[in-house]
Amino acid sequence: MDTEALSHHISSRFNEDLERVRSRVLEMGGLVERQLSQALGAIVDADSQVLLTVAREELLVNQLERTIDEDCSRILATRSPAASDLRLLIAVLKTITDLERIGDEGEKIATIAARLAGRERPSSRYRELRHFGQLVSSMVHDALDAFARLDAELALQVARRDRAVDDEYEAIQRQCITFMMEDPRMIRRSLDVMWVVRSLERVGDHAKNLCEYVIYMVHGKDVRHTRLEDVEKELRGTLPSPVAVPVP
């Protein structure tokens, strides 16, 4: 973390506490990204052992969530942070909840991937899942990048992609329903695909939440349940200049 950006703190220990919290959030985010990548890759590669790998990662994710939660609680109790530092800690507590839930969805996908590995794969090798998975994974990655850089503009751009995620989710669901109606033998596989895309759609929602927390950290504006067009208008013209927040 840039120590100059933290010069407004009297206590160097406070600076170190904030740096450690942010670093651990990004570490947790990296683990969750890896879980998602492993689970999606297992669908394409028919890897029946992926669930064990992802489950081990999930233990680390859960441990980090508890550690970060304890760190934030200790800082709130002992440092009485205000302004941007308080927003940072509040946003971190919300962020780790969404990251943990992304990890849960990754484990669900891994469970389905292990089941699909024992069945004959379609000629497409689940092309629709590969594309959808890449779209959602990029949202998670860029949302974490926005968090690392405290980039509210990037966060807004990533949040916009949730609409494309929702559109593709609905398209794949319709496709699966059509397959099941045309060929009853496709029902089990189609149901599994539908469960995977449902998990991915939820991951997209969590990634959007991460973006909203970044905007809150930078601008002090709660944009949950607010239309993206209205958020963009405010960010571009009506919000006051953001208060300096520590940047790694």
KELOGU-294785 format. One record per residue: residue number from 1; z, y, x of N, C-alpha, C in turn. Coordinates in Angstrom, 3 decimals, always signed. Each point is the difference from the previous one (the first is absolute). Example, Ala and Ser with C-alpha at 12.3 -4.5 7.8 and 13.67 -1.06 7.14 Angstrom:
// KELOGU-294785
ATOM, 1, +7.800, -5.690, +13.190, +0.000, +1.190, -0.890, +0.000, +1.200, +0.900;
ATOM, 2, -0.720, +1.050, -0.350, +0.060, +1.190, +0.820, +0.730, +1.090, -0.770;
// end
This chain:
// KELOGU-294785
ATOM, 1, +0.000, -1.192, +0.848, +0.000, +1.192, -0.848, +0.000, +1.238, +0.881;
ATOM, 2, -0.700, +1.036, -0.395, -0.062, +1.249, +0.731, +1.361, +0.681, -0.038;
ATOM, 3, +0.648, +0.094, +1.193, +1.343, +0.575, +0.016, -0.015, +1.483, -0.305;
ATOM, 4, -1.104, +0.690, +0.301, -0.074, +1.427, -0.311, +0.046, +0.240, -1.499;
ATOM, 5, -0.600, -0.912, -0.767, -0.002, +0.146, -1.459, +1.399, -0.174, -0.574;
ATOM, 6, +0.904, -0.555, +0.815, +1.352, -0.248, -0.474, +1.008, +1.002, +0.564;
ATOM, 7, -0.487, +1.044, +0.620, +0.892, +0.920, +0.687, +0.903, +0.773, -0.938;
ATOM, 8, -0.320, -0.023, -1.336, +0.837, +0.734, -0.930, +1.325, -0.704, -0.256;
ATOM, 9, +0.137, -1.239, +0.496, +1.263, -0.711, -0.155, +0.916, +0.297, +1.179;
ATOM, 10, +1.244, +0.246, -0.280, +0.982, +0.240, +1.045, +0.313, -1.297, +0.723;
ATOM, 11, +0.118, -1.073, -0.736, +0.409, -1.273, +0.570, -1.213, -0.830, +0.406;
ATOM, 12, -0.059, -0.346, +1.296, -1.092, -0.866, +0.451, +0.143, -1.393, -0.614;
ATOM, 13, +1.221, -0.393, -0.324, +0.221, -1.297, -0.642, -0.646, -0.026, -1.383;
ATOM, 14, +0.042, +1.127, -0.699, -0.656, +0.094, -1.307, -1.505, -0.199, +0.163;
ATOM, 15, -0.565, +0.618, +1.041, -1.424, -0.174, +0.283, -0.330, -1.480, +0.222;
ATOM, 16, +0.840, -0.656, +0.762, -0.227, -1.416, +0.287, +0.113, -0.843, -1.261;
ATOM, 17, +0.932, +0.344, -0.872, +0.165, -0.740, -1.259, -1.263, +0.101, -0.847;
ATOM, 18, -0.545, +1.200, -0.129, -1.203, +0.198, -0.806, -1.199, -0.711, +0.628;
ATOM, 19, -0.085, +0.070, +1.315, -1.097, -0.676, +0.689, +0.060, -1.502, -0.228;
ATOM, 20, +1.199, -0.568, +0.083, +0.166, -1.440, -0.188, -0.373, -0.418, -1.417;
ATOM, 21, +0.390, +0.788, -0.988, -0.332, -0.325, -1.387, -1.511, -0.008, -0.195;
ATOM, 22, -0.676, +1.038, +0.470, -1.460, +0.079, -0.178, -0.697, -1.135, +0.732;
ATOM, 23, +0.462, -0.318, +1.199, -0.625, -1.076, +0.773, +0.149, -1.340, -0.718;
ATOM, 24, +1.161, -0.216, -0.584, +0.232, -1.269, -0.689, -0.828, -0.105, -1.273;
ATOM, 25, -0.206, +1.119, -0.682, -0.872, -0.027, -1.180, -1.409, -0.416, +0.406;
ATOM, 26, -0.498, +0.566, +1.093, -1.346, -0.347, +0.451, -0.058, -1.449, +0.492;
ATOM, 27, +1.073, -0.474, +0.612, +0.052, -1.405, +0.392, -0.051, -0.898, -1.230;
ATOM, 28, +0.746, +0.363, -1.023, -0.007, -0.764, -1.251, -1.395, +0.037, -0.627;
ATOM, 29, -0.637, +1.164, +0.041, -1.351, +0.111, -0.538, -0.982, -0.880, +0.741;
ATOM, 30, +0.143, -0.092, +1.329, -0.885, -0.860, +0.777, +0.164, -1.463, -0.367;
ATOM, 31, +1.233, -0.422, -0.235, +0.250, -1.377, -0.408, -0.633, -0.299, -1.362;
ATOM, 32, +0.134, +0.933, -0.910, -0.550, -0.190, -1.340, -1.529, -0.055, +0.055;
ATOM, 33, -0.597, +0.850, +0.812, -1.461, -0.045, +0.171, -0.429, -1.367, +0.516;
ATOM, 34, +0.746, -0.526, +0.956, -0.348, -1.299, +0.573, +0.142, -1.109, -1.034;
ATOM, 35, +1.048, +0.063, -0.803, +0.165, -0.987, -1.078, -1.227, -0.020, -0.910;
ATOM, 36, -0.407, +1.184, -0.408, -1.129, +0.111, -0.928, -1.278, -0.526, +0.646;
ATOM, 37, -0.217, +0.354, +1.260, -1.192, -0.456, +0.710, -0.013, -1.514, +0.152;
ATOM, 38, +1.139, -0.586, +0.339, +0.079, -1.454, +0.165, -0.252, -0.724, -1.314;
ATOM, 39, +0.569, +0.525, -1.077, -0.160, -0.648, -1.306, -1.448, +0.045, -0.459;
ATOM, 40, -0.640, +1.149, +0.169, -1.394, +0.134, -0.426, -0.927, -0.829, +0.892;
ATOM, 41, +0.280, -0.014, +1.296, -0.815, -0.797, +0.907, +0.083, -1.481, -0.313;
ATOM, 42, +1.165, -0.454, -0.470, +0.186, -1.416, -0.305, -0.853, -0.442, -1.184;
ATOM, 43, -0.287, +0.922, -0.912, -0.856, -0.353, -1.134, -1.399, -0.320, +0.493;
ATOM, 44, -0.508, +0.837, +0.902, -1.351, -0.200, +0.524, -0.063, -1.229, +0.905;
ATOM, 45, +1.044, -0.187, +0.827, -0.018, -1.068, +1.004, +0.614, -1.309, -0.487;
ATOM, 46, +0.451, -0.041, -1.247, +0.619, -1.202, -0.577, +1.164, -0.485, +0.866;
ATOM, 47, +0.906, +0.903, +0.302, +1.154, -0.296, +0.848, +1.192, -0.384, -0.884;
ATOM, 48, +0.346, -1.257, -0.006, +1.086, -0.476, -0.865, +1.381, +0.284, +0.593;
ATOM, 49, +0.067, +0.405, +1.277, +1.277, +0.242, +0.665, +0.427, +1.463, -0.051;
ATOM, 50, -0.804, +0.837, -0.624, +0.260, +1.442, +0.050, +1.328, +0.377, -0.646;
ATOM, 51, +0.417, -0.745, -1.013, +1.218, +0.375, -0.716, +1.216, -0.018, +0.929;
ATOM, 52, +0.052, -0.950, +0.917, +1.121, -0.065, +0.937, +0.031, +1.232, +0.897;
ATOM, 53, -1.178, +0.404, +0.445, -0.097, +1.173, +0.876, +0.423, +1.263, -0.728;
ATOM, 54, -0.529, +0.182, -1.194, +0.300, +1.210, -0.766, +1.460, +0.026, -0.426;
ATOM, 55, +0.561, -1.153, -0.315, +1.414, -0.067, -0.396, +0.911, +0.417, +1.155;
ATOM, 56, -0.365, -0.384, +1.223, +0.779, +0.428, +1.167, -0.065, +1.515, +0.166;
ATOM, 57, -1.183, +0.555, -0.209, -0.157, +1.459, +0.083, +0.839, +0.687, -1.081;
ATOM, 58, +0.075, -0.630, -1.161, +0.750, +0.592, -1.111, +1.483, +0.119, +0.339;
ATOM, 59, +0.528, -0.961, +0.728, +1.403, +0.076, +0.429, +0.229, +1.224, +0.888;
ATOM, 60, -0.950, +0.275, +0.883, +0.109, +1.167, +0.881, -0.105, +1.295, -0.794;
ATOM, 61, -0.905, +0.010, -0.982, -0.161, +1.184, -0.846, +1.293, +0.298, -0.754;
ATOM, 62, +0.590, -1.037, -0.579, +1.242, +0.183, -0.751, +1.134, +0.479, +0.898;
ATOM, 63, +0.050, -0.538, +1.216, +1.038, +0.418, +0.941, -0.172, +1.473, +0.372;
ATOM, 64, -1.234, +0.413, +0.231, -0.260, +1.406, +0.333, +0.353, +0.913, -1.165;
ATOM, 65, -0.301, -0.441, -1.218, +0.345, +0.820, -1.157, +1.506, +0.257, -0.041;
ATOM, 66, +0.784, -1.039, +0.230, +1.457, +0.166, -0.012, +0.470, +0.912, +1.126;
ATOM, 67, -0.585, -0.163, +1.169, +0.394, +0.817, +1.149, -0.308, +1.473, -0.236;
ATOM, 68, -1.192, +0.279, -0.489, -0.392, +1.390, -0.253, +0.868, +0.605, -1.094;
ATOM, 69, +0.273, -0.779, -1.021, +0.862, +0.477, -1.085, +1.376, +0.388, +0.543;
ATOM, 70, +0.547, -0.859, +0.860, +1.310, +0.296, +0.588, -0.053, +1.238, +0.889;
ATOM, 71, -1.071, +0.142, +0.774, -0.142, +1.176, +0.862, -0.037, +1.285, -0.828;
ATOM, 72, -0.780, -0.016, -1.071, -0.110, +1.195, -0.845, +1.338, +0.327, -0.658;
ATOM, 73, +0.688, -1.026, -0.467, +1.303, +0.230, -0.638, +0.995, +0.597, +0.985;
ATOM, 74, -0.037, -0.495, +1.242, +0.913, +0.522, +1.016, -0.315, +1.466, +0.327;
ATOM, 75, -1.290, +0.311, +0.124, -0.391, +1.378, +0.310, +0.398, +0.932, -1.139;
ATOM, 76, -0.239, -0.435, -1.232, +0.370, +0.832, -1.147, +1.507, +0.249, -0.039;
ATOM, 77, +0.776, -1.010, +0.375, +1.458, +0.118, -0.067, +0.580, +0.824, +1.141;
ATOM, 78, -0.619, -0.077, +1.176, +0.604, +0.628, +1.177, -0.649, +1.304, +0.421;
ATOM, 79, -1.274, +0.226, -0.380, -0.719, +1.186, +0.469, -0.207, +1.061, -1.072;
ATOM, 80, +0.167, -0.386, -1.254, -0.229, +0.927, -1.116, -1.311, +0.765, +0.174;
ATOM, 81, -1.121, -0.707, +0.121, -1.282, +0.672, +0.237, -0.420, +0.867, -1.183;
ATOM, 82, -0.799, +1.016, +0.291, -0.481, +0.910, -1.041, -1.498, +0.209, +0.181;
ATOM, 83, -0.607, +0.627, -1.012, -1.410, +0.405, +0.042, -0.906, -1.167, +0.379;
ATOM, 84, -0.855, +0.212, +1.027, -1.021, -0.990, +0.329, +0.600, -1.325, +0.457;
ATOM, 85, +1.146, +0.042, +0.685, +0.619, -1.246, +0.460, +0.493, -0.839, -1.174;
ATOM, 86, +0.534, +0.659, -1.008, +0.450, -0.721, -1.190, -1.194, -0.605, -0.728;
ATOM, 87, -1.083, +0.753, -0.097, -1.210, -0.533, -0.644, -0.529, -1.205, +0.770;
ATOM, 88, +0.045, +0.084, +1.310, -0.459, -1.114, +0.822, +0.776, -1.267, -0.320;
ATOM, 89, +1.314, +0.091, -0.045, +0.825, -1.177, -0.245, -0.201, -0.548, -1.405;
ATOM, 90, -0.111, +0.887, -0.979, -0.249, -0.445, -1.375, -1.337, -0.732, -0.079;
ATOM, 91, -1.017, +0.588, +0.639, -1.328, -0.614, -0.026, -0.006, -1.343, +0.721;
ATOM, 92, +0.740, -0.100, +1.095, +0.077, -1.264, +0.736, +0.611, -1.086, -0.865;
ATOM, 93, +1.071, +0.315, -0.703, +0.645, -0.995, -0.866, -0.949, -0.501, -1.078;
ATOM, 94, -0.838, +0.890, -0.526, -0.983, -0.421, -0.998, -1.131, -0.787, +0.649;
ATOM, 95, -0.409, +0.448, +1.181, -1.115, -0.639, +0.700, +0.297, -1.454, +0.329;
ATOM, 96, +1.207, -0.279, +0.499, +0.296, -1.379, +0.401, +0.073, -0.927, -1.206;
ATOM, 97, +0.343, +0.541, -1.166, -0.015, -0.829, -1.216, -1.419, -0.425, -0.327;
ATOM, 98, -0.941, +0.948, +0.075, -1.395, -0.347, -0.287, -0.578, -0.916, +1.073;
ATOM, 99, +0.369, +0.203, +1.246, -0.484, -0.893, +1.055, +0.495, -1.425, -0.218;
ATOM, 100, +1.259, -0.133, -0.383, +0.540, -1.337, -0.250, -0.749, -0.674, -1.145;
ATOM, 101, -0.360, +0.773, -0.997, -0.728, -0.578, -1.141, -1.424, -0.367, +0.380;
ATOM, 102, -0.606, +0.762, +0.896, -1.319, -0.390, +0.507, +0.118, -1.343, +0.714;
ATOM, 103, +1.076, -0.165, +0.783, +0.225, -1.279, +0.658, +0.158, -1.145, -0.988;
ATOM, 104, +0.689, +0.260, -1.096, +0.153, -1.022, -1.046, -1.359, -0.411, -0.561;
ATOM, 105, -0.862, +0.986, -0.237, -1.336, -0.313, -0.526, -0.808, -0.783, +1.029;
ATOM, 106, +0.175, +0.337, +1.286, -0.688, -0.755, +1.038, +0.424, -1.456, +0.007;
ATOM, 107, +1.298, -0.239, -0.239, +0.493, -1.380, -0.043, -0.571, -0.740, -1.215;
ATOM, 108, -0.140, +0.693, -1.127, -0.615, -0.624, -1.174, -1.449, -0.396, +0.306;
ATOM, 109, -0.726, +0.897, +0.665, -1.393, -0.299, +0.344, -0.059, -1.189, +0.950;
ATOM, 110, +0.931, -0.059, +0.950, +0.028, -1.124, +0.944, +0.249, -1.316, -0.726;
ATOM, 111, +0.862, +0.020, -1.021, +0.272, -1.203, -0.788, -1.268, -0.498, -0.674;
ATOM, 112, -0.757, +0.929, -0.568, -1.252, -0.374, -0.667, -1.030, -0.463, +1.021;
ATOM, 113, -0.041, +0.661, +1.172, -0.944, -0.394, +1.046, +0.247, -1.429, +0.442;
ATOM, 114, +1.271, -0.366, +0.138, +0.332, -1.374, +0.395, -0.475, -0.994, -1.056;
ATOM, 115, +0.096, +0.385, -1.267, -0.449, -0.880, -1.078, -1.528, -0.103, -0.019;
ATOM, 116, -0.675, +1.127, +0.213, -1.465, +0.000, -0.009, -0.569, -0.784, +1.179;
ATOM, 117, +0.762, -0.083, +1.092, -0.497, -0.694, +1.188, -0.252, -1.482, -0.271;
ATOM, 118, +0.678, -0.555, -0.999, -0.172, -1.406, -0.324, -1.120, -0.273, -0.984;
ATOM, 119, -0.721, +1.042, -0.360, -1.091, -0.169, -0.954, -1.336, +0.365, +0.644;
ATOM, 120, -1.043, -0.451, -0.632, -1.340, +0.327, +0.490, -0.241, +1.501, -0.148;
ATOM, 121, -0.499, +0.604, +1.074, -0.231, +1.440, -0.037, -1.358, +0.308, -0.620;
ATOM, 122, -0.108, +1.125, -0.697, -1.296, +0.385, -0.564, -0.950, +0.430, +1.110;
ATOM, 123, -1.292, +0.010, -0.301, -0.998, +0.381, +1.011, +0.202, +1.433, +0.482;
ATOM, 124, +0.566, +0.833, -0.844, +0.231, +1.405, +0.373, +1.164, +0.167, +0.963;
ATOM, 125, +0.810, -1.068, +0.158, +1.209, +0.040, +0.837, +0.890, +1.172, -0.423;
ATOM, 126, +0.069, +0.182, -1.285, +0.875, +1.033, -0.583, -0.374, +1.407, +0.500;
ATOM, 127, -1.285, +0.266, -0.039, -0.506, +1.295, +0.469, +0.670, +1.157, -0.728;
ATOM, 128, +0.201, -0.164, -1.325, +0.593, +1.092, -0.768, +1.431, +0.300, +0.451;
ATOM, 129, +0.734, -1.056, +0.394, +1.357, +0.211, +0.483, +0.001, +0.648, +1.379;
ATOM, 130, -0.959, -0.361, +0.843, -0.068, +0.607, +1.330, -0.219, +1.509, -0.115;
ATOM, 131, -0.934, +0.384, -0.844, -0.301, +1.428, -0.151, +1.175, +0.747, -0.612;
ATOM, 132, +0.568, -0.563, -1.044, +1.133, +0.645, -0.670, +1.203, +0.084, +0.939;
ATOM, 133, +0.224, -1.069, +0.755, +1.109, -0.014, +0.943, -0.153, +1.062, +1.078;
ATOM, 134, -1.231, +0.196, +0.483, -0.246, +1.033, +1.002, +0.269, +1.387, -0.562;
ATOM, 135, -0.385, +0.209, -1.244, +0.213, +1.301, -0.642, +1.490, +0.311, -0.113;
ATOM, 136, +0.764, -0.978, -0.444, +1.437, +0.211, -0.175, +0.711, +0.097, +1.352;
ATOM, 137, -0.383, -0.849, +0.936, +0.631, +0.025, +1.323, -0.216, +1.339, +0.693;
ATOM, 138, -1.180, +0.566, -0.178, -0.275, +1.310, +0.610, +0.865, +1.087, -0.629;
ATOM, 139, +0.296, -0.145, -1.281, +0.908, +0.961, -0.646, +1.379, -0.056, +0.635;
ATOM, 140, +0.507, -1.209, +0.194, +1.329, -0.158, +0.598, +0.012, +0.570, +1.417;
ATOM, 141, -1.006, -0.346, +0.778, -0.062, +0.468, +1.389, -0.034, +1.521, +0.071;
ATOM, 142, -0.850, +0.604, -0.808, -0.153, +1.461, +0.061, +1.210, +0.720, -0.599;
ATOM, 143, +0.656, -0.623, -0.973, +1.227, +0.595, -0.545, +1.082, +0.035, +1.078;
ATOM, 144, +0.097, -1.070, +0.795, +0.962, -0.024, +1.098, -0.380, +1.001, +1.088;
ATOM, 145, -1.293, +0.166, +0.206, -0.460, +1.004, +0.967, +0.395, +1.400, -0.462;
ATOM, 146, -0.152, +0.254, -1.299, +0.403, +1.298, -0.550, +1.498, +0.212, +0.159;
ATOM, 147, +0.775, -1.074, -0.169, +1.451, +0.096, +0.206, +0.313, +0.316, +1.459;
ATOM, 148, -0.655, -0.692, +0.913, +0.268, +0.197, +1.424, -0.316, +1.419, +0.438;
ATOM, 149, -1.076, +0.574, -0.566, -0.429, +1.337, +0.415, +0.470, +1.095, -0.955;
ATOM, 150, +0.684, -0.407, -1.066, +0.398, +0.940, -1.053, -1.190, +0.846, -0.437;
ATOM, 151, -1.077, -0.701, -0.333, -1.268, +0.637, -0.370, -0.158, -0.077, -1.517;
ATOM, 152, +0.341, +1.085, -0.684, -0.064, +0.015, -1.461, -1.440, -0.058, -0.499;
ATOM, 153, -0.928, +0.579, +0.748, -1.403, -0.034, -0.415, -0.543, -1.421, +0.046;
ATOM, 154, +0.308, -0.728, +1.066, -0.422, -1.395, +0.080, +0.666, -0.814, -1.100;
ATOM, 155, +1.276, +0.267, -0.264, +0.703, -0.718, -1.058, -0.696, +0.181, -1.338;
ATOM, 156, -0.455, +1.210, -0.271, -0.700, +0.266, -1.258, -1.327, -0.761, -0.048;
ATOM, 157, -0.708, -0.028, +1.105, -1.268, -0.731, +0.051, +0.211, -1.492, -0.264;
ATOM, 158, +1.031, -0.550, +0.597, +0.284, -1.431, -0.195, +0.397, -0.274, -1.451;
ATOM, 159, +0.809, +0.875, -0.572, +0.435, -0.192, -1.382, -1.187, -0.039, -0.954;
ATOM, 160, -1.040, +0.763, +0.313, -1.195, +0.012, -0.861, -0.657, -1.377, -0.068;
ATOM, 161, +0.130, -0.781, +1.057, -0.666, -1.305, +0.042, +0.584, -0.980, -1.010;
ATOM, 162, +1.164, +0.308, -0.538, +0.610, -0.908, -0.970, -0.894, -0.169, -1.222;
ATOM, 163, -0.783, +1.005, -0.315, -0.917, -0.119, -1.144, -1.073, -1.046, +0.288;
ATOM, 164, -0.533, -0.003, +1.224, -0.996, -1.001, +0.364, +0.620, -1.397, -0.026;
ATOM, 165, +1.258, -0.109, +0.420, +0.707, -1.284, -0.043, +0.119, -0.483, -1.444;
ATOM, 166, +0.392, +0.891, -0.899, +0.140, -0.377, -1.411, -1.338, -0.427, -0.592;
ATOM, 167, -1.069, +0.717, +0.354, -1.333, -0.332, -0.528, -0.450, -1.381, +0.476;
ATOM, 168, +0.213, -0.268, +1.283, -0.430, -1.300, +0.526, +0.854, -1.130, -0.547;
ATOM, 169, +1.264, +0.274, -0.183, +0.904, -0.996, -0.586, -0.500, -0.419, -1.382;
ATOM, 170, -0.331, +0.979, -0.816, -0.489, -0.312, -1.348, -1.324, -0.746, +0.044;
ATOM, 171, -0.876, +0.359, +0.940, -1.300, -0.669, +0.109, +0.168, -1.474, +0.380;
ATOM, 172, +0.892, -0.285, +0.947, +0.214, -1.392, +0.405, +0.653, -0.791, -1.125;
ATOM, 173, +0.920, +0.618, -0.731, +0.622, -0.681, -1.137, -1.059, -0.382, -1.037;
ATOM, 174, -0.907, +0.917, -0.306, -1.069, -0.307, -0.974, -0.891, -1.118, +0.507;
ATOM, 175, -0.297, +0.025, +1.298, -0.838, -1.040, +0.589, +0.662, -1.369, -0.117;
ATOM, 176, +1.289, -0.057, +0.261, +0.723, -1.277, -0.079, +0.033, -0.533, -1.429;
ATOM, 177, +0.194, +0.883, -0.949, +0.003, -0.420, -1.407, -1.356, -0.578, -0.384;
ATOM, 178, -1.063, +0.637, +0.477, -1.348, -0.502, -0.274, -0.197, -1.393, +0.595;
ATOM, 179, +0.445, -0.186, +1.246, -0.128, -1.314, +0.646, +0.733, -1.076, -0.798;
ATOM, 180, +1.185, +0.301, -0.476, +0.794, -0.985, -0.731, -0.635, -0.351, -1.339;
ATOM, 181, -0.617, +0.978, -0.635, -0.667, -0.260, -1.281, -1.244, -0.846, +0.184;
ATOM, 182, -0.692, +0.212, +1.126, -1.255, -0.712, +0.231, +0.216, -1.416, +0.527;
ATOM, 183, +1.099, -0.197, +0.741, +0.233, -1.305, +0.616, +1.505, -0.268, +0.055;
ATOM, 184, +0.520, -0.845, -0.862, +1.442, -0.294, -0.030, +0.537, -0.528, +1.333;
ATOM, 185, -0.873, -0.577, +0.822, +0.444, -0.497, +1.300, +0.414, +1.134, +0.930;
ATOM, 186, -0.395, +1.202, -0.317, +0.322, +1.170, +0.827, +1.336, +0.641, -0.379;
ATOM, 187, +0.652, -0.536, -1.024, +1.189, +0.677, -0.520, +1.105, +0.104, +1.047;
ATOM, 188, +0.351, -1.113, +0.660, +1.118, +0.044, +0.957, -0.287, +0.960, +1.136;
ATOM, 189, -1.201, -0.111, +0.577, -0.339, +0.892, +1.117, -0.032, +1.459, -0.449;
ATOM, 190, -0.569, +0.252, -1.164, -0.102, +1.368, -0.493, +1.372, +0.598, -0.275;
ATOM, 191, +0.904, -0.811, -0.507, +1.360, +0.487, -0.244, +0.684, +0.383, +1.312;
ATOM, 192, -0.217, -0.807, +1.026, +0.586, +0.332, +1.302, -0.574, +1.310, +0.541;
ATOM, 193, -1.307, +0.159, -0.137, -0.633, +1.243, +0.446, +0.569, +1.198, -0.772;
ATOM, 194, +0.199, -0.179, -1.286, +0.556, +1.080, -0.813, +1.414, +0.365, +0.437;
ATOM, 195, +0.786, -1.013, +0.398, +1.350, +0.291, +0.485, -0.041, +0.754, +1.321;
ATOM, 196, -0.955, -0.358, +0.862, -0.130, +0.696, +1.286, -0.363, +1.465, -0.219;
ATOM, 197, -0.996, +0.245, -0.855, -0.418, +1.394, -0.190, +1.087, +0.806, -0.716;
ATOM, 198, +0.791, -0.685, -0.812, +1.124, +0.701, -0.629, +1.008, +0.445, +1.062;
ATOM, 199, +0.279, -0.873, +0.952, +0.901, +0.370, +1.087, -0.589, +1.140, +0.826;
ATOM, 200, -1.284, -0.062, +0.270, -0.637, +1.056, +0.786, +0.014, +1.334, -0.744;
ATOM, 201, -0.197, -0.050, -1.299, +0.060, +1.241, -0.782, +1.388, +0.628, +0.090;
ATOM, 202, +1.027, -0.841, -0.005, +1.369, +0.510, +0.134, +0.231, +0.577, +1.390;
ATOM, 203, -0.571, -0.641, +1.018, +0.119, +0.540, +1.353, -0.622, +1.390, +0.059;
ATOM, 204, -1.138, +0.167, -0.658, -0.622, +1.322, -0.054, +0.902, +1.030, -0.643;
ATOM, 205, +0.700, -0.400, -1.058, +0.954, +0.916, -0.655, +1.126, +0.393, +0.956;
ATOM, 206, +0.496, -0.972, +0.761, +1.079, +0.299, +0.950, -0.505, +0.925, +1.111;
ATOM, 207, -1.243, -0.213, +0.454, -0.576, +0.879, +1.023, -0.116, +1.432, -0.522;
ATOM, 208, -0.369, +0.132, -1.255, -0.062, +1.333, -0.600, +1.388, +0.631, -0.026;
ATOM, 209, +1.017, -0.793, -0.315, +1.374, +0.516, +0.018, +0.368, +0.532, +1.384;
ATOM, 210, -0.395, -0.735, +1.055, +0.289, +0.445, +1.362, -0.604, +1.389, +0.239;
ATOM, 211, -1.195, +0.205, -0.508, -0.663, +1.297, +0.159, +0.764, +1.111, -0.722;
ATOM, 212, +0.515, -0.314, -1.165, +0.772, +1.000, -0.746, +1.272, +0.385, +0.753;
ATOM, 213, +0.594, -0.955, +0.699, +1.207, +0.308, +0.767, -0.329, +0.906, +1.197;
ATOM, 214, -1.176, -0.203, +0.594, -0.416, +0.870, +1.106, -0.147, +1.435, -0.481;
ATOM, 215, -0.634, +0.172, -1.151, -0.169, +1.344, -0.563, +1.362, +0.625, -0.279;
ATOM, 216, +0.927, -0.802, -0.487, +1.347, +0.502, -0.258, +0.686, +0.425, +1.293;
ATOM, 217, -0.139, -0.798, +1.049, +0.621, +0.347, +1.274, -0.543, +1.314, +0.550;
ATOM, 218, -1.302, +0.161, -0.069, -0.635, +1.154, +0.630, +0.169, +1.267, -0.827;
ATOM, 219, -0.180, -0.125, -1.314, -0.026, +1.190, -0.854, +1.205, +0.147, -0.919;
ATOM, 220, +0.840, -1.028, -0.074, +1.139, +0.092, -0.900, -0.396, -0.042, -1.460;
ATOM, 221, -1.145, -0.589, -0.293, -0.528, -0.043, -1.364, -0.046, -1.439, -0.486;
ATOM, 222, +0.667, -0.264, -1.115, -0.035, -1.329, -0.602, -1.257, -0.104, -0.849;
ATOM, 223, -0.964, -0.798, +0.465, -1.293, -0.085, -0.685, -0.158, -1.311, -0.767;
ATOM, 224, +1.085, -0.729, -0.168, -0.094, -1.212, -0.819, -0.346, +0.370, -1.431;
ATOM, 225, -0.826, -0.843, -0.623, -0.399, +0.200, -1.398, -0.750, +1.323, -0.186;
ATOM, 226, -0.653, +0.462, +1.062, -0.792, +1.229, -0.058, -1.456, -0.346, +0.294;
ATOM, 227, -0.924, +0.584, -0.749, -1.423, -0.268, +0.232, -0.379, +0.429, +1.411;
ATOM, 228, -0.856, -0.817, +0.654, -0.404, +0.307, +1.365, -0.711, +1.344, +0.090;
ATOM, 229, -0.761, +0.343, -1.044, -0.691, +1.292, +0.017, +0.998, +1.152, +0.060;
ATOM, 230, +1.100, -0.144, -0.734, +1.022, +1.056, +0.008, +0.728, +0.047, +1.335;
ATOM, 231, +0.250, -1.177, +0.567, +0.656, -0.045, +1.308, -0.872, +0.687, +1.045;
ATOM, 232, -1.286, -0.342, -0.006, -0.917, +0.585, +0.976, -0.064, +1.521, -0.140;
ATOM, 233, -0.029, +0.479, -1.215, -0.054, +1.447, -0.229, +1.236, +0.682, +0.574;
ATOM, 234, +1.158, -0.600, -0.223, +1.234, +0.596, +0.501, +0.068, -0.044, +1.519;
ATOM, 235, -0.415, -1.125, +0.575, +0.059, -0.121, +1.449, -0.933, +0.987, +0.684;
ATOM, 236, -1.095, +0.313, -0.633, -0.984, +0.872, +0.626, +0.281, +1.481, -0.213;
ATOM, 237, +0.859, +0.322, -0.983, +0.127, +1.422, -0.224, +1.329, +0.543, -0.465;
ATOM, 238, +0.781, -0.821, -0.686, +1.169, +0.585, -0.646, +1.323, -0.367, +0.629;
ATOM, 239, +0.031, -1.040, +0.857, +1.271, -0.378, +0.606, +0.327, +0.919, +1.166;
ATOM, 240, +1.282, +0.260, +0.220, +0.389, +0.765, +1.175, -0.288, -0.789, +1.266;
ATOM, 241, -0.008, +0.687, +1.129, -0.229, -0.674, +1.267, +1.061, -1.063, +0.203;
ATOM, 242, -0.387, -1.182, +0.470, +0.970, -1.068, +0.151, +1.038, +0.336, +1.054;
ATOM, 243, +1.210, -0.477, -0.255, +1.070, +0.152, +0.989, -0.233, -1.008, +1.112;
ATOM, 244, +0.265, +0.411, +1.234, -0.226, -0.893, +1.139, +0.825, -1.261, -0.137;
ATOM, 245, -0.674, -1.140, +0.169, +0.664, -1.294, -0.055, -0.287, -0.712, +1.305;
ATOM, 246, +0.953, -0.716, +0.559, -0.242, -0.685, +1.273, -1.209, -0.910, -0.061;
ATOM, 247, -0.864, +0.104, +0.998, -1.190, -0.825, +0.090, +0.087, -0.828, +1.268;
ATOM, 248, -0.244, -1.298, -0.115, +0.094, -0.839, +1.190, -1.104, +0.314, +0.985;
// end
